Amino acid sequence: MLAVGIVTEVFGPRGQGMPPFDFALCSDRPGAVPTDLGVPLSLTHGLDRLAEADLVIALPWTGFRTPPAEPVLEALRAAHRRGALVAAHCVGTFALAAAGLLDGRRATTHWRFTGLLAERHPEVTVEPDSLYIDEGAIATGAGAAAGFDLCVHLIRREHGAATANAVARDMVLPSHRDGGQAQYLAAPVPENCQDERLSEVLAWARANLHEPLPVEELARRALMSKRSFARRFTAATGTTPHAWLRGLRLSGAEELLETTDLPVEEIARRVGYGSAAVLREQFVRRRGIPPRSYRRSFTNAP
């Protein structure tokens, strides 16, 4: 039921300015579908609805240890063959694996079941620490609330950072989370850090992204040594200060590229890179394309 709530919240009707997704829940047996909460869902759409979908997400189900019925697997294969983006998170990944769509690809699932996925499907490269893995036509995500991470990533990929950020803000969620699944075993994510001192430092860093922000300065503001700060930061957030800042700078650059006509040199300055060349190098390394090409992907800018 959590997974149903996630996809409904992300892709359901939103306010003005948001993409008008045509969203539907489907089943191989329309009608009353039982859920893990004991509250049945009344579904009217069958597998034929998948034949016209641009995005198909296989949701987790309690009986995932038994492969879905062949019509379900074939519907997933058919969607992939015609060019739809096929995704899954948590144990929904087992459906894509059973359909053969993950053969020769990287994938992830809930950390509790990564070993089982690897054992049952040795042709799949299972990455147990990833929040989500985007393989182009196939995408998989980790367990439980990490479904939000996958869905918001897919919106960012297809509609840009500004739209993804707006959707995330509407749900009161971070638009991007660094770190892997290990962070959820004992620690919150950076944007929701429960360490008051660290939380204040993170808020200050976001407001001063144009500054260099060396770890020494962050540690000083947290009244800690550099080593203690780095250790406490990683323990509390699941990632390093450097990785967190890098993600923040790149996300900020994406949004400015999409929503403004600012020159790349000015965008680089605003997000804390020393020059447009440094921004370009980081953008190509982390996003796969240069900033100007990214801007053309989402705007009519030259």
C-alpha positions as CSV (number, residue, x, y, z in Angstrom):
1,M,0.0,0.0,0.0
2,L,3.0,2.3,0.6
3,A,4.1,1.9,-3.0
4,V,0.6,2.7,-4.3
5,G,0.7,5.8,-2.2
6,I,4.1,6.8,-3.5
7,V,3.3,6.6,-7.2
8,T,-0.2,8.1,-6.7
9,E,1.3,11.1,-4.8
10,V,4.1,11.7,-7.4
11,F,2.2,11.1,-10.6
12,G,-1.4,12.0,-9.5
13,P,-3.1,15.3,-10.2
14,R,-1.0,18.3,-9.1
15,G,-1.2,22.1,-9.1
16,Q,-0.9,24.5,-12.0
17,G,2.4,24.4,-13.8
18,M,3.0,20.7,-13.1
19,P,3.0,18.1,-15.9
20,P,-0.5,16.7,-16.3
21,F,0.3,13.0,-16.0
22,D,-2.3,10.5,-17.3
23,F,-2.0,8.1,-14.3
24,A,-3.6,4.7,-13.8
25,L,-3.3,1.7,-11.6
26,C,-3.5,-1.6,-13.4
27,S,-3.9,-5.3,-12.5
28,D,-3.9,-8.6,-14.4
29,R,-7.2,-9.2,-12.6
30,P,-9.2,-5.9,-12.3
31,G,-11.6,-5.6,-9.5
32,A,-11.0,-5.8,-5.7
33,V,-7.2,-6.2,-5.2
34,P,-6.1,-7.1,-1.7
35,T,-3.3,-5.1,0.0
36,D,-1.0,-5.7,2.9
37,L,-3.0,-3.3,5.0
38,G,-6.2,-5.4,4.6
39,V,-7.9,-2.6,2.7
40,P,-8.7,-3.7,-0.9
41,L,-8.2,-1.5,-3.9
42,S,-10.8,-1.4,-6.6
43,L,-9.0,-1.3,-9.9
44,T,-10.7,-0.9,-13.2
45,H,-7.8,-1.2,-15.6
46,G,-6.3,-4.4,-16.9
47,L,-3.0,-5.1,-18.6
48,D,-4.2,-3.7,-21.9
49,R,-3.7,-0.2,-20.3
50,L,0.1,-0.8,-20.3
51,A,0.1,-1.0,-24.1
52,E,-0.2,2.8,-24.3
53,A,1.9,3.9,-21.3
54,D,5.1,5.8,-21.6
55,L,6.2,4.7,-18.1
56,V,5.3,1.4,-16.5
57,I,6.2,0.9,-12.8
58,A,6.0,-2.6,-11.3
59,L,5.0,-2.1,-7.7
60,P,6.1,-4.4,-4.8
61,W,3.9,-7.2,-3.8
62,T,3.9,-9.6,-0.8
63,G,4.2,-12.7,-3.0
64,F,7.3,-11.5,-4.8
65,R,9.1,-14.8,-4.2
66,T,6.8,-16.4,-6.7
67,P,7.1,-14.9,-10.2
68,P,4.1,-13.0,-11.6
69,A,1.8,-14.7,-14.0
70,E,3.1,-15.0,-17.6
71,P,0.6,-12.4,-19.0
72,V,2.1,-9.9,-16.5
73,L,5.7,-10.7,-17.6
74,E,4.8,-10.5,-21.2
75,A,3.1,-7.1,-20.7
76,L,6.3,-5.8,-19.2
77,R,8.4,-7.2,-22.0
78,A,6.0,-5.7,-24.6
79,A,6.2,-2.3,-23.0
80,H,10.0,-2.5,-23.1
81,R,10.0,-3.6,-26.7
82,R,7.9,-0.7,-27.9
83,G,10.2,1.8,-26.1
84,A,8.3,2.6,-22.8
85,L,10.4,3.3,-19.8
86,V,10.0,0.3,-17.4
87,A,10.8,0.7,-13.8
88,A,10.3,-0.9,-10.4
89,H,11.4,-0.3,-6.8
90,C,11.7,-2.4,-3.7
91,V,10.7,-6.0,-4.4
92,G,8.9,-4.9,-7.5
93,T,12.4,-5.4,-9.1
94,F,11.8,-9.1,-8.9
95,A,9.1,-8.8,-11.5
96,L,11.5,-7.1,-14.0
97,A,14.1,-9.8,-13.3
98,A,11.6,-12.6,-13.8
99,A,10.6,-11.0,-17.2
100,G,14.3,-11.1,-18.2
101,L,14.5,-7.3,-18.5
102,L,17.4,-7.0,-16.1
103,D,19.7,-9.6,-17.7
104,G,23.1,-8.0,-18.2
105,R,22.0,-4.9,-16.4
106,R,22.7,-3.3,-13.0
107,A,19.7,-3.2,-10.6
108,T,18.8,-2.7,-7.0
109,T,16.0,-3.6,-4.6
110,H,15.3,-3.4,-0.8
111,W,18.6,-4.1,1.1
112,R,17.0,-7.0,2.8
113,F,16.5,-8.8,-0.5
114,T,19.5,-7.9,-2.5
115,G,21.2,-11.2,-1.7
116,L,18.0,-13.1,-2.8
117,L,17.8,-11.2,-6.0
118,A,21.5,-11.9,-6.8
119,E,21.0,-15.6,-5.9
120,R,17.9,-16.1,-8.1
121,H,19.1,-14.0,-11.0
122,P,22.9,-14.3,-11.4
123,E,22.7,-12.7,-14.8
124,V,21.8,-9.4,-13.0
125,T,24.4,-7.2,-11.4
126,V,22.9,-6.3,-8.1
127,E,24.1,-3.2,-6.4
128,P,22.9,-3.3,-2.8
129,D,24.0,0.2,-1.8
130,S,22.2,2.2,-4.5
131,L,19.1,4.2,-3.9
132,Y,18.2,3.8,-7.5
133,I,19.8,2.8,-10.8
134,D,19.0,4.3,-14.1
135,E,19.9,2.0,-17.0
136,G,18.1,4.2,-19.7
137,A,15.1,2.1,-20.7
138,I,15.1,0.3,-17.3
139,A,15.3,1.9,-13.9
140,T,15.1,0.2,-10.4
141,G,15.0,1.6,-6.9
142,A,15.6,0.5,-3.4
143,G,13.0,-0.3,-0.8
144,A,10.1,1.4,0.9
145,A,10.3,5.2,0.8
146,A,13.2,5.1,-1.7
147,G,10.4,4.7,-4.2
148,F,10.1,8.5,-3.9
149,D,13.7,8.9,-4.9
150,L,13.2,6.8,-8.0
151,C,10.0,8.6,-9.1
152,V,11.4,12.1,-8.5
153,H,14.5,11.1,-10.4
154,L,12.4,10.0,-13.3
155,I,10.6,13.3,-13.3
156,R,13.9,15.1,-13.2
157,R,15.2,13.1,-16.1
158,E,12.2,13.7,-18.3
159,H,11.0,17.1,-17.2
160,G,14.1,18.8,-15.6
161,A,15.3,19.7,-12.2
162,A,12.9,22.7,-11.7
163,T,9.8,20.4,-12.1
164,A,11.3,17.7,-9.9
165,N,12.2,20.2,-7.3
166,A,8.7,21.6,-7.4
167,V,7.1,18.2,-7.0
168,A,9.5,17.3,-4.1
169,R,8.7,20.6,-2.4
170,D,5.0,19.9,-2.7
171,M,5.5,16.6,-1.0
172,V,7.9,18.1,1.6
173,L,10.7,15.9,0.4
174,P,14.3,16.4,-0.6
175,S,14.6,16.5,-4.4
176,H,17.7,14.5,-4.3
177,R,19.5,12.4,-1.7
178,D,23.1,11.4,-1.8
179,G,24.4,8.3,-0.1
180,G,23.3,4.7,-0.4
181,Q,20.8,2.4,1.4
182,A,23.2,2.0,4.3
183,Q,22.2,5.4,5.6
184,Y,18.7,4.2,6.4
185,L,19.9,1.6,8.8
186,A,20.8,4.1,11.5
187,A,20.8,7.6,10.1
188,P,18.5,10.3,8.6
189,V,19.2,12.0,5.3
190,P,21.0,15.4,5.1
191,E,17.9,17.6,4.4
192,N,16.1,16.1,7.4
193,C,19.2,15.9,9.7
194,Q,18.1,15.6,13.3
195,D,21.4,16.8,14.7
196,E,20.6,20.4,15.5
197,R,24.1,21.7,15.1
198,L,24.7,19.9,11.8
199,S,21.2,21.0,10.6
200,E,22.2,24.7,11.2
201,V,25.4,24.3,9.3
202,L,23.6,22.6,6.4
203,A,21.1,25.4,6.2
204,W,23.9,28.0,6.2
205,A,25.7,26.1,3.4
206,R,22.6,26.0,1.2
207,A,22.2,29.8,1.7
208,N,25.8,30.4,0.8
209,L,26.4,28.0,-2.0
210,H,28.3,30.7,-4.0
211,E,31.1,30.5,-1.4
212,P,33.9,27.9,-1.5
213,L,32.6,26.2,1.6
214,P,35.6,24.1,2.5
215,V,35.1,21.4,5.1
216,E,37.3,23.4,7.5
217,E,34.8,26.3,7.5
218,L,31.8,24.0,8.0
219,A,33.6,22.3,10.9
220,R,34.4,25.6,12.4
221,R,30.8,26.7,12.3
222,A,29.8,23.4,13.9
223,L,32.4,24.0,16.6
224,M,34.2,20.7,15.8
225,S,37.5,19.6,14.4
226,K,37.6,18.8,10.7
227,R,38.0,15.1,11.5
228,S,35.2,15.0,14.0
229,F,32.9,17.0,11.7
230,A,33.5,14.6,8.8
231,R,32.8,11.6,11.0
232,R,29.7,13.0,12.5
233,F,28.4,14.3,9.2
234,T,28.7,10.9,7.6
235,A,27.2,9.1,10.6
236,A,24.2,11.5,10.6
237,T,23.6,11.8,6.8
238,G,25.0,8.7,5.1
239,T,27.3,10.7,2.8
240,T,30.4,12.9,2.9
241,P,30.4,16.7,3.1
242,H,32.1,16.8,-0.3
243,A,29.5,14.6,-2.0
244,W,26.7,16.5,-0.4
245,L,28.0,19.8,-1.6
246,R,28.7,18.5,-5.0
247,G,25.1,17.3,-5.4
248,L,23.7,20.5,-4.1
249,R,25.8,22.6,-6.5
250,L,24.9,20.4,-9.5
251,S,21.2,20.5,-8.6
252,G,21.3,24.3,-8.3
253,A,23.1,24.6,-11.6
254,E,20.4,22.4,-13.3
255,E,17.6,24.5,-12.0
256,L,19.3,27.8,-13.1
257,L,20.0,26.3,-16.6
258,E,16.3,25.4,-16.9
259,T,14.7,28.5,-15.5
260,T,17.0,31.4,-16.3
261,D,18.9,32.9,-19.3
262,L,22.0,33.5,-17.1
263,P,25.3,32.8,-18.8
264,V,27.0,29.6,-17.8
265,E,29.8,31.6,-16.3
266,E,27.3,33.4,-13.9
267,I,25.6,30.1,-13.0
268,A,29.0,28.6,-12.2
269,R,29.6,31.6,-9.8
270,R,26.2,31.3,-8.1
271,V,26.6,27.6,-7.3
272,G,30.1,27.9,-6.1
273,Y,32.3,26.7,-9.0
274,G,35.4,28.8,-9.7
275,S,34.7,29.0,-13.4
276,A,32.5,27.8,-16.2
277,A,35.2,25.3,-17.1
278,V,35.0,23.7,-13.7
279,L,31.2,23.5,-13.8
280,R,31.4,22.0,-17.3
281,E,33.9,19.4,-16.2
282,Q,31.7,18.4,-13.2
283,F,28.5,18.5,-15.2
284,V,29.9,16.2,-18.0
285,R,31.3,13.8,-15.4
286,R,28.2,13.6,-13.3
287,R,25.4,14.2,-15.8
288,G,26.9,13.0,-19.0
289,I,26.5,16.2,-21.1
290,P,27.8,19.8,-20.9
291,P,25.7,22.5,-19.3
292,R,24.7,24.2,-22.6
293,S,23.4,20.9,-24.0
294,Y,21.5,20.3,-20.8
295,R,19.9,23.7,-21.2
296,R,18.9,23.0,-24.8
297,S,17.2,19.7,-23.6
298,F,14.8,21.6,-21.5
299,T,14.5,25.1,-23.0
300,N,14.6,26.8,-26.4
301,A,17.7,28.7,-25.3
302,P,20.6,28.7,-27.9
